[in-house]
Amino acid sequence: YDGFDNEIIGLYINRPSSNNQGLFTGIGNATIRNLGVVNANITGKEYIGILAGMIGGSDIINCYCSGSVAGEGRIGSLAGLALIFVNITNCCSLGSATGESRIGGLVGETLSPCMIENSFSETIVTGYGNEIGMVGGLVGSNGSDINACYSTGNVNGIAGVGGLVGADNGTITNCYSLSNVNGQSYIGGLVGGTHSNSTINNCYSVGSVSGSGDFIGGLVGNYIVEPSSVGNSFWNIETSGLTSSFGGTGKTTAEMKDAATFTDVATAGLTTAWDFAGTPNDDVNTEDIWNINVTDNSGYPFLQWQVLEVIPGVPAHIDISVTGSSVTIAWDTVLGATSYKVFSCVNPHGPFTEDTEGTFNDDSWTAPIGTSMKYYYVQAVN
């Protein structure tokens, strides 16, 4: 399903005793792309998300959700549960997610093999479960691969509470959290608690971290079952208020805003340079995953895709004219657009497909007139 960058506004579901609630109760063996669900208000019991209660064997690409979502278990602003073979790419969330256990800003729980990449959450996350609640700014309980993601929303819970992930049993690489975290036990700026399969590399956190119980860490609270791997990762000892962590190396604010901390292997806690734009110091990689300057992200490292991803506006002042046997569509230049696409259909309700019969000339497109009436729309892309 392609939403063609359209939005669904004001979705309301109030079924507190029902499972699998969302725009889709479940998504299986499908691709959902280019869709926004905004100002939603969803209440259910288990497996609750604004886009979907449960996702399995599917790709979710360029989707975003905002609003409030609440229930008991496996609650996420995008989806409650991501089953095996789910890929979530270029997605984000904003709003609030509240529940008892497995509560995440983007996804409540993920199971391996899944992948979340180039995505973020600004959702405020609250868990009220008395046991290991698994509450995280991006994912509550993670068994998947998370790559090049970040979180900023405040996270509150009882136990197993992390700025990015509440409880981790997967792989977290090239991620960061700005979230403030509060709870009782197993509380961490990035991850609350880890399991034996957890691997954390090239990550950092800078939010405040507070807890009234045991196992409170600047980056990671502690391991829940068995020790896990935490490497090449850092937390801010000043903003977190903590000088200890299960894994990672504490740094001052000045150090956290210095590229050398992440690229000079002489730095304490760094064994391999992170991949930054411009290959500073010992960085020999060229994918340019990270960047840093004095203005963006308050001076802390940020992901390069945050800069590269410019969302163009919607073409305005569309003008359609017919000359002889040709139709020409013209529009105002769209800031951020590197090219355009024209879609057409004989039915105003779709489905629309890209029309490749015409030719572009800057901010216009001309095509031969066919034998059937057509409906058109123009899309700016980058």
C-alpha positions as CSV (number, residue, x, y, z in Angstrom):
1,Y,0.0,0.0,0.0
2,D,1.4,3.4,-1.0
3,G,-0.1,6.4,0.8
4,F,1.6,8.8,-1.6
5,D,2.5,11.1,1.3
6,N,-1.1,11.6,2.4
7,E,-2.2,11.8,6.0
8,I,-5.0,10.2,8.0
9,I,-6.0,12.7,10.6
10,G,-7.9,12.2,13.9
11,L,-8.1,8.4,14.0
12,Y,-10.0,7.5,17.2
13,I,-10.3,4.0,18.7
14,N,-11.6,3.4,22.3
15,R,-11.7,-0.4,22.9
16,P,-9.9,-0.9,26.3
17,S,-10.7,-4.6,26.5
18,S,-9.8,-5.5,22.9
19,N,-6.4,-6.6,21.5
20,N,-4.8,-5.7,18.2
21,Q,-6.0,-2.1,17.7
22,G,-4.7,0.5,15.3
23,L,-5.3,1.8,11.8
24,F,-4.6,-1.8,10.8
25,T,-5.3,-4.5,13.4
26,G,-2.4,-6.5,11.9
27,I,-0.1,-6.2,8.8
28,G,1.3,-9.4,7.3
29,N,3.4,-10.0,4.1
30,A,2.9,-6.4,2.9
31,T,4.6,-3.2,2.3
32,I,3.2,0.1,3.7
33,R,5.0,3.2,2.6
34,N,4.6,7.0,2.5
35,L,1.8,7.3,5.0
36,G,1.2,9.5,8.0
37,V,-1.4,8.9,10.7
38,V,-1.6,12.1,12.8
39,N,-3.5,13.3,15.9
40,A,-4.6,9.8,16.7
41,N,-6.1,8.6,19.9
42,I,-5.9,4.9,20.4
43,T,-6.9,2.9,23.5
44,G,-6.8,-0.9,23.7
45,K,-5.5,-3.8,25.8
46,E,-2.6,-5.8,24.2
47,Y,-0.8,-5.2,20.9
48,I,-1.8,-1.5,20.4
49,G,-0.2,0.9,17.9
50,I,-1.4,3.9,15.8
51,L,-0.4,2.3,12.5
52,A,-0.9,-1.3,13.5
53,G,-1.4,-3.5,16.5
54,M,0.9,-6.2,15.1
55,I,3.2,-6.5,12.1
56,G,4.8,-9.6,10.6
57,G,6.8,-10.3,7.5
58,S,6.4,-6.8,6.2
59,D,8.3,-3.6,5.2
60,I,7.2,-0.3,6.7
61,I,8.9,2.6,4.9
62,N,8.6,6.4,5.2
63,C,5.7,6.3,7.7
64,Y,5.0,8.5,10.7
65,C,2.5,8.6,13.5
66,S,1.5,11.1,16.1
67,G,-1.0,11.2,18.9
68,S,-1.6,9.1,22.0
69,V,-1.7,5.4,22.4
70,A,-2.5,3.5,25.6
71,G,-3.1,-0.1,26.8
72,E,-1.7,-2.8,29.0
73,G,1.1,-4.6,27.1
74,R,3.1,-4.2,23.9
75,I,2.2,-0.6,23.1
76,G,4.0,1.5,20.6
77,S,3.2,4.8,18.7
78,L,3.9,3.0,15.4
79,A,3.1,-0.6,16.3
80,G,2.6,-2.7,19.3
81,L,4.6,-5.8,18.2
82,A,7.0,-6.4,15.3
83,L,7.1,-10.1,14.6
84,I,9.8,-11.8,12.6
85,F,11.0,-10.5,9.2
86,V,9.8,-6.9,9.7
87,N,11.9,-4.0,8.3
88,I,11.0,-0.5,9.6
89,T,12.9,2.2,7.7
90,N,12.7,6.0,7.7
91,C,9.8,6.1,10.2
92,C,9.1,8.3,13.2
93,S,6.7,9.0,16.0
94,L,5.6,11.9,18.2
95,G,3.1,12.0,21.1
96,S,2.6,9.7,24.1
97,A,2.6,5.9,24.7
98,T,1.4,4.6,28.0
99,G,1.0,1.0,29.3
100,E,2.1,-1.6,31.8
101,S,4.8,-3.6,30.0
102,R,6.7,-3.6,26.7
103,I,6.1,0.1,25.9
104,G,8.1,1.8,23.2
105,G,8.1,5.2,21.6
106,L,8.0,3.6,18.1
107,V,7.4,-0.1,18.8
108,G,6.4,-1.9,22.0
109,E,8.3,-5.2,21.3
110,T,10.4,-6.6,18.4
111,L,11.3,-10.2,17.8
112,S,14.3,-11.5,15.8
113,P,14.9,-11.3,12.9
114,C,13.7,-7.7,12.5
115,M,15.4,-4.4,11.6
116,I,14.7,-0.8,12.6
117,E,16.9,1.7,10.8
118,N,17.1,5.4,10.1
119,S,14.1,6.1,12.4
120,F,13.4,8.1,15.5
121,S,10.9,8.8,18.2
122,E,10.0,11.9,20.1
123,T,7.2,10.1,22.0
124,I,6.9,10.5,25.7
125,V,6.8,7.0,27.1
126,T,5.3,5.9,30.4
127,G,5.1,2.4,31.9
128,Y,3.5,1.6,35.2
129,G,4.2,-2.2,35.6
130,N,5.7,-3.2,38.9
131,E,8.1,-5.9,37.5
132,I,10.5,-5.6,34.6
133,G,8.3,-3.4,32.6
134,M,10.6,-2.9,29.6
135,V,9.9,0.7,28.7
136,G,12.0,2.5,26.1
137,G,12.1,5.7,24.1
138,L,12.2,3.8,20.8
139,V,11.5,0.2,21.7
140,G,10.3,-1.3,24.9
141,S,11.6,-4.9,24.6
142,N,14.1,-5.4,21.7
143,G,15.1,-8.7,20.1
144,S,16.0,-7.1,16.7
145,D,18.7,-5.1,15.0
146,I,18.4,-1.3,15.6
147,N,20.7,0.8,13.4
148,A,21.2,4.5,13.0
149,C,18.2,5.5,15.2
150,Y,17.6,8.0,18.0
151,S,15.1,9.0,20.7
152,T,14.4,12.3,22.4
153,G,11.1,11.9,24.4
154,N,11.2,11.5,28.2
155,V,10.8,7.9,29.5
156,N,9.3,7.0,32.8
157,G,8.7,3.5,34.3
158,I,9.3,1.2,37.2
159,A,12.0,-1.3,36.1
160,G,13.7,-2.0,32.8
161,V,13.6,1.6,31.6
162,G,16.0,3.0,29.0
163,G,16.3,6.2,26.9
164,L,16.3,4.1,23.6
165,V,15.4,0.6,24.7
166,G,14.0,-0.8,27.9
167,A,15.3,-4.3,27.8
168,D,17.6,-5.4,25.0
169,N,18.4,-8.9,23.6
170,G,19.4,-7.8,20.1
171,T,21.9,-5.5,18.4
172,I,22.0,-1.7,18.8
173,T,24.5,0.1,16.5
174,N,25.1,3.7,15.7
175,C,22.3,5.0,17.9
176,Y,21.9,7.7,20.5
177,S,19.4,9.0,23.0
178,L,18.7,12.5,24.3
179,S,15.8,11.2,26.5
180,N,15.6,11.9,30.2
181,V,15.0,8.6,32.0
182,N,13.4,8.0,35.4
183,G,12.4,4.8,37.3
184,Q,13.3,2.5,40.1
185,S,15.6,-0.4,39.0
186,Y,17.5,-1.3,35.8
187,I,17.5,2.2,34.6
188,G,19.9,3.5,31.8
189,G,20.4,6.5,29.6
190,L,20.4,4.2,26.5
191,V,19.3,0.8,27.7
192,G,17.7,-0.2,31.0
193,G,18.7,-3.9,31.1
194,T,20.4,-6.3,28.7
195,H,20.1,-10.1,28.1
196,S,22.9,-12.4,26.9
197,N,22.4,-11.8,23.2
198,S,22.6,-8.0,23.5
199,T,25.3,-6.2,21.7
200,I,25.7,-2.4,21.8
201,N,28.3,-0.6,19.7
202,N,29.0,3.0,18.7
203,C,26.2,4.5,20.8
204,Y,25.8,7.3,23.3
205,S,23.3,9.0,25.6
206,V,23.2,12.4,27.2
207,G,19.8,12.6,29.1
208,S,19.4,12.8,32.8
209,V,19.1,9.4,34.5
210,S,17.5,8.8,37.9
211,G,16.3,5.8,39.9
212,S,15.3,5.0,43.4
213,G,16.4,1.4,43.4
214,D,19.3,-0.8,42.2
215,F,21.2,-1.0,38.9
216,I,21.1,2.6,37.7
217,G,23.6,3.4,34.9
218,G,24.5,6.4,32.8
219,L,24.4,4.3,29.6
220,V,23.1,0.9,30.7
221,G,21.5,-0.1,34.0
222,N,22.7,-3.7,34.2
223,Y,22.3,-7.1,32.7
224,I,19.0,-8.8,33.5
225,V,20.0,-12.5,32.9
226,E,23.7,-12.8,31.8
227,P,26.4,-10.3,30.9
228,S,26.2,-8.8,27.4
229,S,28.5,-6.8,25.1
230,V,28.8,-3.0,25.3
231,G,31.6,-1.4,23.3
232,N,32.8,1.9,21.8
233,S,30.0,3.7,23.6
234,F,29.7,6.7,25.9
235,W,27.5,8.7,28.2
236,N,27.6,12.2,29.5
237,I,28.5,12.1,33.2
238,E,27.4,15.7,33.8
239,T,24.0,15.7,32.2
240,S,23.1,12.2,33.3
241,G,24.2,12.9,36.9
242,L,25.9,9.5,37.0
243,T,29.6,8.5,37.0
244,S,29.0,4.7,36.7
245,S,27.3,2.4,34.2
246,F,27.2,-1.3,33.2
247,G,29.3,-0.8,30.1
248,G,30.4,2.3,28.2
249,T,32.7,5.1,29.2
250,G,31.6,8.3,30.9
251,K,32.7,11.7,29.4
252,T,32.2,15.3,30.2
253,T,29.9,17.6,28.1
254,A,32.9,19.1,26.4
255,E,34.3,15.6,25.5
256,M,30.9,14.5,24.2
257,K,30.9,17.5,21.8
258,D,34.4,16.7,20.5
259,A,34.8,14.6,17.4
260,A,38.1,13.2,18.8
261,T,36.2,11.4,21.5
262,F,34.6,9.2,18.8
263,T,37.3,9.1,16.2
264,D,40.7,9.2,18.0
265,V,41.5,5.7,19.2
266,A,43.8,7.2,21.9
267,T,40.6,8.2,23.6
268,A,39.7,6.1,26.7
269,G,36.9,3.7,25.8
270,L,37.4,3.9,22.0
271,T,38.9,0.9,20.3
272,T,37.7,1.6,16.7
273,A,36.9,5.0,15.3
274,W,33.3,5.8,14.5
275,D,32.5,6.6,10.8
276,F,32.2,10.4,10.6
277,A,31.8,12.6,7.6
278,G,35.3,13.9,6.6
279,T,37.1,10.9,8.1
280,P,38.6,12.8,11.1
281,N,41.5,11.4,13.1
282,D,41.6,7.6,12.9
283,D,38.3,7.3,10.9
284,V,39.1,5.4,7.7
285,N,35.5,4.5,6.8
286,T,33.6,6.3,4.0
287,E,29.9,5.6,4.6
288,D,29.8,8.8,6.7
289,I,27.2,7.6,9.2
290,W,27.9,10.4,11.7
291,N,28.5,14.1,11.7
292,I,29.2,16.8,14.3
293,N,29.3,20.6,14.4
294,V,28.8,23.3,17.0
295,T,25.2,24.2,16.0
296,D,23.2,21.0,15.1
297,N,21.9,18.7,17.8
298,S,23.2,21.1,20.5
299,G,26.7,20.2,19.5
300,Y,26.5,16.5,20.0
301,P,27.0,13.9,17.2
302,F,24.1,13.3,14.9
303,L,23.3,10.9,12.2
304,Q,24.2,12.0,8.7
305,W,20.8,11.0,7.4
306,Q,19.2,13.6,9.6
307,V,20.9,16.2,7.4
308,L,20.4,14.5,4.1
309,E,16.7,13.9,4.6
310,V,15.0,17.0,3.4
311,I,11.3,16.5,3.0
312,P,10.1,18.7,0.1
313,G,6.8,20.5,0.2
314,V,3.8,19.9,-1.9
315,P,3.7,21.4,-5.4
316,A,1.4,24.5,-5.4
317,H,-0.4,26.5,-8.1
318,I,-0.9,23.6,-10.4
319,D,-1.8,24.8,-13.9
320,I,-3.0,22.4,-16.7
321,S,-3.2,23.5,-20.3
322,V,-3.9,21.7,-23.6
323,T,-2.1,22.7,-26.8
324,G,-2.9,20.6,-29.9
325,S,-2.5,17.0,-29.0
326,S,-0.5,17.6,-25.8
327,V,-1.3,18.4,-22.2
328,T,1.1,20.4,-20.0
329,I,1.1,20.6,-16.2
330,A,3.1,23.3,-14.6
331,W,3.7,24.2,-10.9
332,D,5.7,26.4,-8.6
333,T,9.2,25.4,-7.7
334,V,9.2,23.3,-4.5
335,L,12.0,24.0,-1.9
336,G,14.0,20.9,-1.2
337,A,12.9,19.0,-4.3
338,T,15.5,17.5,-6.6
339,S,13.0,16.1,-9.1
340,Y,9.3,15.5,-9.6
341,K,6.9,12.7,-10.4
342,V,3.6,12.8,-12.2
343,F,0.9,10.2,-11.4
344,S,-2.3,9.5,-13.4
345,C,-5.4,7.4,-13.4
346,V,-8.7,7.3,-15.4
347,N,-10.5,7.1,-12.0
348,P,-10.3,10.1,-9.6
349,H,-10.3,7.6,-6.7
350,G,-7.3,5.7,-8.0
351,P,-5.2,3.7,-8.0
352,F,-2.8,6.2,-9.4
353,T,0.5,5.0,-11.1
354,E,3.5,7.0,-12.2
355,D,3.0,8.4,-15.7
356,T,6.2,7.9,-17.7
357,E,4.7,9.1,-21.1
358,G,5.6,12.7,-20.6
359,T,8.8,14.7,-20.4
360,F,9.9,17.2,-17.8
361,N,11.1,20.8,-18.3
362,D,12.1,22.2,-15.0
363,D,8.7,22.8,-13.2
364,S,6.5,21.5,-15.9
365,W,5.6,18.2,-17.6
366,T,4.2,17.6,-21.1
367,A,2.6,14.4,-22.4
368,P,0.5,13.4,-25.4
369,I,-3.3,13.3,-24.9
370,G,-4.7,9.8,-25.0
371,T,-8.1,8.5,-25.9
372,S,-9.4,8.5,-22.2
373,M,-9.8,11.2,-19.7
374,K,-7.1,11.2,-17.0
375,Y,-6.7,12.6,-13.6
376,Y,-3.2,13.8,-12.5
377,Y,-1.3,14.7,-9.4
378,V,2.3,15.9,-9.0
379,Q,4.8,14.8,-6.3
380,A,8.0,16.5,-5.3
381,V,10.9,14.1,-4.4
382,N,14.5,14.4,-3.2
